[in-house]
Amino acid sequence: MNTAEAIRTVRFFHGLPDEQCAKLADIAVIRTSPRDALLFESGAEASGFFAVLTGRVKIFRTSPSGKEHILHVFGPGEMFGEVAVFQGSTFPASAQTLEESDTLFIPRRDFRDMLGREPDMALKMMALLAGRLRTLVNKVDDLTLKETPSRVAAYLLLLRSSHGTDTFKLDLPKGQIAFYLGTIQETLSRIFKRFADEELIELRGKEITILDQDGLQDLADEGR
């Protein structure tokens, strides 16, 4: 995959004219990283932003005690690190690959120069940042207003969507997934068992198969 083809896979850039995509391709760089590679650390200068082409990348922070807190997991077509770039500051969290991954890196200075010449792209970036804010607000609502089974159901549906298949493997340890969903590992395991008993999902170690998508959606929408 060359940089021009890579640009077309990033959802944020969908709909851009060929001329703008070509200009982006001129400044972008494709990087291949092995599993567990650190792409940037919290506090490092935000010299550019990234998009996932293949694989998955987790964004996390580490507490003073050394405990890791996962903030988000990005998959193919998604961008990350762009907020710090526009603020001209440092990255507020760290990024690490969960598997061998290809990422698209776009340097901050070159991209900002391009935005100065391309106001349509600047407006699109503003819309993206507004969407990220809505996602954050929705997650806060999920963690505070929904019951735990509803949050777990929504998470499984999100994984199904990002993988594009009914059968997938959990990329994170259950303890980290539980923290991400605002619960504890024991509760998460009980909910998984309940979902399996109700034939909503099938469990085989770390592999999950969605058996009843509508049933999970009902849980995610309404809670129980």
Backbone as JSON, one array per atom type, in Angstrom:
{
  "sequence": "MNTAEAIRTVRFFHGLPDEQCAKLADIAVIRTSPRDALLFESGAEASGFFAVLTGRVKIFRTSPSGKEHILHVFGPGEMFGEVAVFQGSTFPASAQTLEESDTLFIPRRDFRDMLGREPDMALKMMALLAGRLRTLVNKVDDLTLKETPSRVAAYLLLLRSSHGTDTFKLDLPKGQIAFYLGTIQETLSRIFKRFADEELIELRGKEITILDQDGLQDLADEGR",
  "N": [[0.85, -1.19, 0.0], [0.68, 2.14, -0.96], [1.25, 5.62, 0.0], [-0.78, 7.24, -1.06], [-2.89, 5.43, -1.5], [-3.23, 4.65, 1.14], [-4.18, 6.99, 2.37], [-6.78, 7.04, 1.43], [-8.03, 5.08, 2.93], [-8.48, 6.09, 5.42], [-10.99, 7.17, 7.47], [-11.57, 9.83, 8.13], [-10.6, 11.27, 5.99], [-12.26, 10.62, 3.92], [-14.06, 11.42, 1.0], [-12.59, 13.6, 0.26], [-11.27, 15.69, -2.32], [-9.36, 14.43, -5.14], [-7.07, 15.95, -5.55], [-6.46, 17.1, -3.02], [-6.03, 14.77, -1.56], [-3.76, 13.85, -2.83], [-1.93, 15.8, -2.08], [-1.84, 15.35, 0.67], [-0.75, 12.81, 0.63], [1.81, 13.38, -0.15], [3.03, 14.39, 2.12], [2.73, 12.49, 4.05], [3.72, 9.54, 5.93], [4.22, 6.07, 5.92], [4.35, 3.74, 8.51], [5.55, 0.72, 9.8], [5.0, -1.29, 12.57], [6.0, -3.54, 15.18], [4.2, -5.83, 17.36], [3.28, -4.46, 20.53], [4.8, -2.18, 20.28], [5.88, 1.06, 21.18], [4.41, 3.94, 20.21], [4.24, 6.64, 20.84], [4.98, 8.52, 23.84], [3.36, 9.61, 26.85], [3.54, 13.04, 27.44], [5.48, 13.54, 25.56], [6.63, 15.57, 22.82], [4.17, 16.68, 20.58], [4.57, 15.97, 17.58], [3.27, 15.21, 15.34], [0.37, 13.5, 13.93], [-1.51, 10.36, 13.89], [-2.84, 7.63, 11.9], [-4.56, 4.55, 11.9], [-3.77, 1.9, 9.81], [-3.55, -0.9, 9.47], [-4.08, -3.45, 11.94], [-4.19, -2.75, 15.53], [-4.32, -0.12, 17.95], [-3.64, 0.94, 21.21], [-4.55, 3.55, 23.45], [-3.24, 4.9, 26.34], [-2.75, 5.62, 29.85], [-0.42, 5.77, 32.56], [-0.5, 5.18, 35.98], [0.93, 6.74, 38.97], [1.58, 4.57, 40.56], [2.19, 2.68, 38.76], [0.18, 1.32, 37.46], [-1.65, 0.51, 34.57], [-3.94, 2.36, 32.62], [-6.33, 2.02, 30.28], [-7.48, 4.14, 27.77], [-8.62, 4.23, 25.25], [-9.14, 2.21, 22.28], [-7.94, 2.03, 19.06], [-8.78, 1.18, 15.69], [-8.36, 0.0, 12.24], [-8.56, 2.64, 9.87], [-9.07, 4.69, 11.65], [-8.19, 7.77, 13.28], [-5.7, 9.17, 15.52], [-4.26, 11.17, 18.17], [-4.49, 13.71, 17.2], [-5.52, 15.96, 18.54], [-3.66, 17.02, 20.41], [-1.76, 17.81, 18.58], [-2.94, 20.01, 17.3], [-3.14, 21.73, 19.38], [-0.56, 22.33, 19.72], [1.05, 21.19, 21.64], [2.05, 18.75, 24.08], [1.74, 15.13, 23.95], [-1.01, 13.85, 25.76], [-1.28, 11.28, 26.65], [-0.1, 7.86, 26.23], [0.72, 5.8, 23.35], [0.4, 2.56, 22.05], [1.03, -0.37, 20.13], [-1.23, -3.1, 19.74], [-0.92, -5.31, 18.27], [0.99, -6.43, 15.42], [1.26, -3.63, 13.37], [0.33, -1.29, 10.83], [0.79, 2.12, 10.45], [-0.22, 5.45, 9.56], [1.63, 8.3, 9.44], [1.42, 11.76, 9.94], [3.08, 14.72, 9.69], [3.02, 17.43, 11.98], [3.7, 20.19, 11.41], [3.78, 20.34, 8.57], [1.15, 19.57, 7.98], [-0.41, 21.55, 9.2], [0.39, 23.77, 7.71], [-0.73, 23.01, 5.3], [-3.46, 23.07, 5.92], [-3.84, 25.78, 6.16], [-3.94, 26.5, 3.55], [-6.06, 25.08, 2.65], [-9.1, 25.49, 3.39], [-11.48, 23.94, 3.5], [-10.68, 21.45, 4.43], [-9.83, 22.16, 6.94], [-12.26, 22.8, 8.18], [-13.39, 20.27, 8.18], [-11.73, 18.94, 9.95], [-12.39, 20.3, 12.32], [-15.0, 19.37, 12.63], [-14.49, 16.68, 13.1], [-13.18, 16.79, 15.59], [-15.26, 17.79, 17.15], [-16.96, 15.6, 16.99], [-15.44, 13.71, 18.4], [-15.64, 14.8, 20.93], [-18.38, 14.44, 21.43], [-18.41, 11.65, 21.5], [-16.92, 11.19, 23.82], [-18.61, 12.35, 25.75], [-20.83, 10.66, 25.46], [-19.69, 8.27, 26.34], [-19.22, 8.85, 29.02], [-21.88, 9.09, 29.84], [-22.67, 6.42, 29.4], [-21.13, 5.09, 31.31], [-22.09, 6.1, 33.66], [-24.88, 6.1, 33.68], [-25.95, 3.74, 32.56], [-26.66, 0.29, 33.3], [-24.3, -2.28, 34.26], [-24.4, -4.76, 32.61], [-25.54, -3.69, 30.28], [-23.55, -1.93, 29.41], [-21.5, -3.74, 28.85], [-22.66, -5.23, 26.79], [-22.87, -3.25, 24.82], [-20.17, -2.78, 24.39], [-19.29, -5.24, 23.32], [-20.71, -5.24, 20.93], [-19.5, -3.07, 19.73], [-16.92, -4.1, 19.35], [-17.54, -6.16, 17.56], [-18.35, -4.63, 15.36], [-15.98, -3.22, 14.73], [-14.24, -5.27, 14.09], [-15.59, -6.44, 12.02], [-16.85, -8.89, 11.89], [-18.7, -11.71, 13.24], [-17.31, -13.33, 14.94], [-14.58, -13.0, 17.04], [-11.49, -12.15, 18.73], [-10.76, -11.21, 22.1], [-8.9, -8.36, 22.54], [-7.7, -7.29, 24.73], [-6.67, -7.89, 28.15], [-9.03, -9.29, 30.53], [-9.18, -7.85, 32.91], [-8.36, -5.26, 32.19], [-10.31, -4.61, 30.32], [-12.52, -4.6, 32.0], [-11.91, -2.43, 33.68], [-12.0, -0.37, 31.8], [-14.71, -0.39, 31.25], [-15.77, 0.42, 33.59], [-16.1, -1.37, 35.76], [-15.44, -4.42, 37.63], [-13.18, -7.23, 37.26], [-14.28, -9.7, 38.09], [-17.04, -9.25, 38.02], [-17.36, -8.72, 35.29], [-16.7, -11.24, 34.21], [-18.81, -12.77, 35.21], [-20.93, -11.6, 33.83], [-20.29, -12.2, 31.18], [-20.6, -14.99, 31.34], [-23.32, -15.14, 31.9], [-24.37, -14.04, 29.53], [-23.56, -16.02, 27.79], [-24.99, -18.23, 28.8], [-27.56, -17.36, 28.19], [-27.48, -17.6, 25.54], [-26.65, -15.5, 23.97], [-24.08, -15.01, 23.28], [-21.17, -16.97, 22.35], [-18.57, -18.51, 24.09], [-15.13, -19.16, 23.81], [-12.45, -19.51, 25.32], [-10.46, -16.74, 24.78], [-11.85, -16.09, 22.6], [-14.79, -14.86, 21.12], [-18.08, -15.35, 19.95], [-20.72, -13.73, 18.45], [-23.99, -14.56, 18.91], [-26.61, -13.69, 19.04], [-27.32, -10.88, 17.86], [-29.36, -8.97, 17.88], [-30.47, -9.35, 20.4], [-28.34, -8.55, 22.06], [-28.22, -5.91, 21.25], [-30.64, -4.92, 22.2], [-30.13, -5.05, 24.94], [-27.97, -3.24, 25.09], [-29.21, -0.87, 24.33], [-31.31, -0.46, 26.15], [-30.72, -1.55, 28.65], [-30.71, -3.7, 31.59]],
  "CA": [[0.0, 0.0, 0.0], [1.42, 3.4, -0.95], [0.63, 6.66, 0.85], [-2.02, 7.69, -1.69], [-3.9, 4.41, -1.19], [-3.44, 4.68, 2.58], [-5.02, 8.15, 2.67], [-8.17, 6.7, 1.1], [-8.58, 4.15, 3.92], [-8.73, 6.82, 6.66], [-12.37, 7.67, 7.37], [-11.59, 11.29, 8.21], [-10.28, 11.85, 4.7], [-13.21, 10.2, 2.9], [-14.76, 12.51, 0.33], [-11.69, 14.66, -0.16], [-10.92, 15.65, -3.75], [-8.1, 13.76, -5.45], [-5.96, 16.9, -5.42], [-6.12, 17.2, -1.61], [-5.46, 13.48, -1.15], [-2.39, 13.79, -3.36], [-1.1, 16.67, -1.24], [-1.63, 14.63, 1.93], [0.16, 11.69, 0.38], [3.17, 13.91, -0.28], [3.64, 14.69, 3.43], [2.48, 11.38, 4.97], [4.71, 8.47, 5.99], [3.69, 4.8, 6.43], [5.25, 3.09, 9.44], [5.19, -0.63, 10.24], [5.49, -1.48, 13.95], [5.67, -4.85, 15.73], [3.32, -5.82, 18.52], [3.76, -3.83, 21.76], [5.69, -1.06, 19.99], [5.43, 2.33, 21.72], [4.4, 4.94, 19.14], [4.65, 7.86, 21.53], [4.77, 8.47, 25.27], [2.73, 10.76, 27.48], [4.49, 14.11, 27.72], [6.36, 13.77, 24.41], [6.18, 16.62, 21.93], [3.23, 16.21, 19.56], [5.16, 16.39, 16.31], [2.38, 14.8, 14.27], [-0.69, 12.59, 14.35], [-1.46, 9.04, 13.28], [-4.05, 6.89, 11.54], [-4.31, 3.11, 11.83], [-4.04, 1.27, 8.51], [-3.81, -2.3, 9.82], [-3.79, -3.71, 13.34], [-4.93, -1.99, 16.54], [-3.45, 0.69, 18.81], [-4.29, 1.37, 22.44], [-4.14, 4.8, 24.08], [-3.3, 4.6, 27.77], [-1.95, 6.38, 30.81], [0.1, 4.95, 33.64], [-0.6, 5.87, 37.27], [2.2, 6.76, 39.71], [1.87, 3.24, 41.11], [2.57, 1.8, 37.65], [-0.98, 0.65, 36.89], [-2.02, 1.02, 33.26], [-5.37, 2.65, 32.41], [-6.59, 2.16, 28.85], [-8.47, 5.16, 27.48], [-9.33, 3.9, 24.0], [-8.45, 1.34, 21.33], [-8.24, 2.45, 17.69], [-8.58, 0.17, 14.66], [-8.14, 0.5, 10.88], [-9.37, 3.76, 9.4], [-9.27, 5.7, 12.69], [-7.08, 8.67, 13.57], [-5.47, 9.49, 16.92], [-3.16, 12.09, 18.44], [-4.64, 14.97, 16.47], [-5.86, 17.09, 19.41], [-2.41, 17.61, 20.91], [-1.08, 18.44, 17.45], [-3.53, 21.32, 17.05], [-2.84, 22.59, 20.52], [0.86, 22.64, 19.7], [1.53, 20.82, 22.97], [2.56, 17.39, 24.2], [0.71, 14.09, 24.0], [-1.47, 13.65, 27.15], [-1.28, 9.85, 26.95], [0.82, 7.07, 25.42], [0.11, 4.95, 22.33], [1.15, 1.32, 21.86], [0.35, -1.33, 19.27], [-1.7, -4.34, 20.35], [-0.49, -6.35, 17.34], [1.75, -5.78, 14.34], [0.36, -2.62, 12.82], [0.79, -0.23, 9.92], [0.17, 3.41, 10.77], [0.09, 6.58, 8.71], [2.07, 9.44, 10.26], [1.34, 13.04, 9.24], [3.79, 15.71, 10.51], [2.2, 18.57, 12.41], [3.99, 21.46, 10.73], [3.36, 20.25, 7.18], [-0.3, 19.49, 7.9], [-0.97, 22.87, 9.51], [0.62, 24.61, 6.53], [-1.7, 22.6, 4.29], [-4.78, 23.56, 6.33], [-3.89, 27.21, 5.86], [-4.24, 26.65, 2.13], [-7.24, 24.25, 2.34], [-10.09, 25.74, 4.45], [-12.46, 22.86, 3.6], [-10.13, 20.41, 5.28], [-9.83, 22.7, 8.3], [-13.62, 22.64, 8.7], [-13.6, 18.84, 8.4], [-11.02, 18.62, 11.18], [-13.2, 20.81, 13.41], [-16.13, 18.45, 12.78], [-13.97, 15.47, 13.73], [-12.93, 17.06, 17.01], [-16.57, 17.87, 17.79], [-17.45, 14.23, 17.11], [-14.71, 13.07, 19.49], [-16.22, 15.31, 22.18], [-19.65, 13.75, 21.62], [-18.1, 10.29, 21.91], [-16.52, 11.23, 25.23], [-19.81, 12.6, 26.54], [-21.63, 9.44, 25.44], [-19.06, 7.26, 27.18], [-19.51, 9.23, 30.41], [-23.26, 8.69, 30.08], [-22.72, 4.96, 29.5], [-20.51, 4.64, 32.55], [-22.79, 6.61, 34.83], [-26.33, 5.92, 33.63], [-26.34, 2.39, 32.18], [-26.24, -0.82, 34.13], [-23.1, -2.93, 33.75], [-24.65, -5.63, 31.45], [-25.78, -2.86, 29.1], [-22.26, -1.43, 28.95], [-20.77, -4.87, 28.28], [-23.29, -5.53, 25.5], [-22.47, -2.2, 23.87], [-18.76, -2.99, 24.09], [-19.18, -6.39, 22.42], [-21.19, -4.82, 19.62], [-18.46, -2.22, 19.17], [-15.86, -4.99, 18.86], [-18.05, -6.83, 16.35], [-18.33, -3.66, 14.27], [-14.61, -2.87, 14.36], [-13.62, -6.44, 13.46], [-16.33, -6.77, 10.82], [-17.22, -10.31, 11.91], [-19.37, -12.13, 14.47], [-16.34, -14.05, 15.77], [-13.36, -12.21, 17.22], [-10.78, -12.38, 19.99], [-10.58, -10.05, 22.97], [-7.54, -7.87, 22.37], [-7.18, -6.83, 26.02], [-7.0, -8.74, 29.3], [-10.35, -8.96, 31.09], [-9.04, -6.82, 33.93], [-8.3, -3.95, 31.54], [-11.63, -4.36, 29.76], [-13.4, -4.27, 33.13], [-11.62, -1.05, 34.09], [-12.49, 0.49, 30.72], [-16.17, -0.36, 31.32], [-16.19, 0.91, 34.9], [-16.5, -2.45, 36.65], [-14.31, -5.24, 38.05], [-13.03, -8.42, 36.42], [-15.21, -10.76, 38.51], [-18.36, -8.9, 37.5], [-17.32, -8.91, 33.84], [-16.74, -12.68, 33.93], [-20.18, -13.24, 35.47], [-21.81, -11.12, 32.76], [-19.98, -13.03, 30.02], [-21.23, -16.29, 31.55], [-24.76, -14.95, 31.76], [-24.65, -13.87, 28.11], [-23.4, -17.34, 27.17], [-26.13, -19.05, 29.23], [-28.75, -16.88, 27.48], [-27.19, -17.83, 24.12], [-26.38, -14.26, 23.26], [-22.72, -15.16, 22.77], [-20.49, -18.23, 22.62], [-17.22, -18.25, 24.6], [-14.09, -20.18, 23.66], [-11.24, -18.81, 25.77], [-10.53, -15.31, 24.48], [-12.64, -15.9, 21.39], [-16.23, -14.65, 21.34], [-18.95, -15.34, 18.78], [-22.03, -13.14, 18.69], [-25.05, -15.44, 18.44], [-27.87, -12.96, 18.98], [-26.98, -9.47, 17.8], [-30.53, -8.17, 18.27], [-30.6, -9.42, 21.85], [-27.32, -7.68, 22.64], [-28.59, -4.51, 20.97], [-31.69, -4.56, 23.16], [-29.45, -4.79, 26.21], [-27.17, -2.03, 24.98], [-30.09, 0.29, 24.2], [-32.24, -0.25, 27.25], [-30.21, -2.0, 29.95], [-31.6, -4.61, 32.35]],
  "C": [[0.88, 1.25, 0.0], [0.65, 4.46, -0.18], [-0.69, 7.16, 0.25], [-3.16, 6.72, -1.41], [-4.24, 4.44, 0.29], [-4.36, 5.83, 2.98], [-6.5, 7.8, 2.46], [-8.82, 5.77, 2.13], [-8.93, 4.85, 5.23], [-10.08, 7.51, 6.56], [-12.44, 9.19, 7.37], [-11.37, 11.94, 6.84], [-11.24, 11.43, 3.59], [-13.91, 11.41, 2.29], [-13.88, 13.65, -0.1], [-11.41, 14.55, -1.65], [-9.56, 14.98, -3.96], [-6.89, 14.68, -5.24], [-5.5, 17.02, -3.96], [-5.5, 15.89, -1.1], [-4.02, 13.35, -1.63], [-1.45, 14.65, -2.52], [-0.82, 16.02, 0.11], [-0.63, 13.5, 1.75], [1.61, 12.16, 0.3], [3.83, 14.14, 1.08], [3.51, 13.51, 4.41], [3.56, 10.3, 4.85], [4.03, 7.22, 6.55], [4.75, 4.14, 7.29], [4.7, 1.72, 9.82], [5.82, -0.88, 11.6], [5.11, -2.87, 14.43], [4.69, -4.71, 16.89], [4.03, -5.22, 19.73], [4.76, -2.7, 21.51], [5.08, 0.24, 20.53], [5.53, 3.39, 20.62], [4.73, 6.32, 19.66], [4.31, 7.72, 23.01], [4.07, 9.73, 25.75], [3.8, 11.8, 27.83], [5.45, 14.41, 26.59], [5.78, 14.86, 23.52], [5.29, 16.03, 20.83], [3.68, 16.72, 18.2], [4.31, 15.99, 15.11], [1.29, 13.89, 14.8], [-0.7, 11.35, 13.49], [-2.84, 8.58, 12.82], [-3.67, 5.42, 11.44], [-4.69, 2.59, 10.45], [-4.38, -0.2, 8.69], [-3.44, -2.49, 11.28], [-4.63, -2.86, 14.27], [-3.94, -1.31, 17.47], [-4.24, 1.11, 20.04], [-3.69, 2.7, 22.9], [-4.29, 4.61, 25.58], [-2.48, 5.6, 28.57], [-1.53, 5.44, 31.92], [0.08, 5.76, 34.94], [0.75, 5.88, 37.95], [2.58, 5.41, 40.29], [2.27, 2.24, 40.03], [1.41, 1.07, 37.01], [-1.38, 1.32, 35.58], [-3.53, 1.2, 33.15], [-5.59, 2.91, 30.93], [-7.73, 3.15, 28.63], [-9.28, 4.83, 26.23], [-8.48, 2.93, 23.19], [-8.91, 1.74, 19.94], [-7.91, 1.33, 16.71], [-8.41, 0.81, 13.29], [-9.12, 1.6, 10.48], [-9.54, 4.88, 10.4], [-7.99, 6.5, 12.94], [-6.93, 8.85, 15.07], [-4.28, 10.42, 17.05], [-3.33, 13.46, 17.83], [-4.91, 16.17, 17.38], [-4.6, 17.79, 19.9], [-1.66, 18.33, 19.8], [-1.62, 19.84, 17.22], [-3.3, 22.28, 18.2], [-1.38, 23.0, 20.53], [1.52, 22.27, 21.01], [2.12, 19.42, 22.95], [1.42, 16.39, 24.21], [0.3, 13.86, 25.46], [-1.47, 12.2, 27.59], [-0.3, 9.15, 26.01], [0.04, 6.21, 24.42], [1.01, 3.75, 22.09], [0.35, 0.35, 21.0], [-0.06, -2.57, 20.06], [-1.31, -5.55, 19.5], [0.36, -5.66, 16.28], [0.83, -4.86, 13.56], [1.08, -1.72, 11.83], [0.05, 1.05, 10.29], [0.63, 4.45, 9.76], [0.44, 7.74, 9.62], [2.07, 10.7, 9.42], [1.97, 14.11, 10.12], [2.94, 16.95, 10.77], [2.45, 19.82, 11.57], [3.52, 21.43, 9.28], [1.84, 20.25, 7.05], [-0.93, 20.84, 8.2], [-0.75, 23.84, 8.36], [-0.41, 24.3, 5.45], [-3.1, 23.12, 4.64], [-4.93, 25.05, 6.04], [-4.25, 27.47, 4.41], [-5.53, 25.92, 1.73], [-8.3, 24.43, 3.44], [-11.13, 24.64, 4.6], [-11.96, 21.75, 4.51], [-10.08, 20.88, 6.74], [-11.2, 22.55, 8.94], [-13.9, 21.17, 9.01], [-12.91, 18.4, 9.69], [-11.79, 19.11, 12.41], [-14.39, 19.89, 13.68], [-15.68, 17.16, 13.46], [-13.77, 15.68, 15.22], [-14.25, 17.19, 17.78], [-17.16, 16.48, 17.99], [-16.75, 13.48, 18.23], [-15.28, 13.53, 20.85], [-17.54, 14.63, 22.47], [-19.43, 12.31, 22.08], [-17.72, 10.22, 23.37], [-17.72, 11.44, 26.13], [-20.68, 11.35, 26.61], [-21.03, 8.36, 26.32], [-19.29, 7.56, 28.66], [-20.93, 8.84, 30.77], [-23.37, 7.18, 30.26], [-22.21, 4.48, 30.85], [-21.3, 5.06, 33.78], [-24.28, 6.24, 34.85], [-26.75, 4.49, 33.31], [-25.88, 1.37, 33.2], [-25.08, -1.54, 33.45], [-23.38, -3.88, 32.57], [-24.88, -4.84, 30.17], [-24.47, -2.34, 28.53], [-21.46, -2.54, 28.28], [-21.34, -5.23, 26.9], [-22.87, -4.51, 24.45], [-21.01, -2.38, 23.45], [-18.57, -4.15, 23.11], [-19.66, -6.03, 21.01], [-20.19, -3.9, 18.93], [-17.31, -3.05, 18.62], [-16.29, -5.69, 17.58], [-17.97, -5.89, 15.15], [-16.9, -3.38, 13.79], [-13.9, -4.03, 13.69], [-14.32, -6.84, 12.17], [-16.74, -8.22, 10.73], [-17.88, -10.64, 13.24], [-18.43, -12.84, 15.44], [-15.04, -13.26, 15.84], [-12.73, -12.56, 18.56], [-10.69, -11.09, 20.79], [-9.12, -9.61, 22.91], [-6.88, -7.51, 23.7], [-7.48, -7.86, 27.1], [-8.33, -8.31, 29.92], [-10.27, -7.88, 32.16], [-9.04, -5.43, 33.33], [-9.64, -3.6, 30.89], [-12.6, -3.93, 30.86], [-13.17, -2.83, 33.57], [-12.19, -0.06, 33.08], [-14.01, 0.67, 30.81], [-16.68, 0.07, 32.69], [-16.68, -0.17, 35.84], [-15.26, -3.22, 37.1], [-14.31, -6.54, 37.26], [-14.03, -9.51, 36.8], [-16.61, -10.5, 37.97], [-18.42, -9.11, 35.99], [-17.41, -10.39, 33.48], [-18.14, -13.24, 34.16], [-21.13, -12.82, 34.36], [-21.56, -11.92, 31.48], [-20.66, -14.39, 30.14], [-22.74, -16.2, 31.38], [-25.14, -14.82, 30.29], [-24.55, -15.21, 27.38], [-24.57, -18.25, 27.53], [-27.41, -18.66, 28.5], [-28.6, -17.0, 25.97], [-27.14, -16.54, 23.32], [-25.0, -14.32, 22.6], [-22.25, -16.6, 23.02], [-19.05, -17.9, 23.02], [-16.31, -19.44, 24.35], [-12.76, -19.52, 24.03], [-11.4, -17.32, 25.55], [-11.38, -15.03, 23.24], [-14.12, -15.82, 21.72], [-16.95, -14.68, 20.0], [-20.29, -14.74, 19.18], [-23.1, -14.04, 18.08], [-26.37, -14.7, 18.24], [-27.58, -11.46, 19.03], [-28.15, -8.59, 18.26], [-30.71, -8.17, 19.79], [-29.58, -8.55, 22.56], [-27.68, -6.21, 22.42], [-29.69, -4.04, 21.91], [-31.08, -4.23, 24.52], [-28.7, -3.48, 26.18], [-28.05, -0.78, 24.97], [-30.87, 0.59, 25.47], [-31.65, -0.59, 28.62], [-31.22, -2.94, 30.62], [-31.24, -4.57, 33.81]]
}
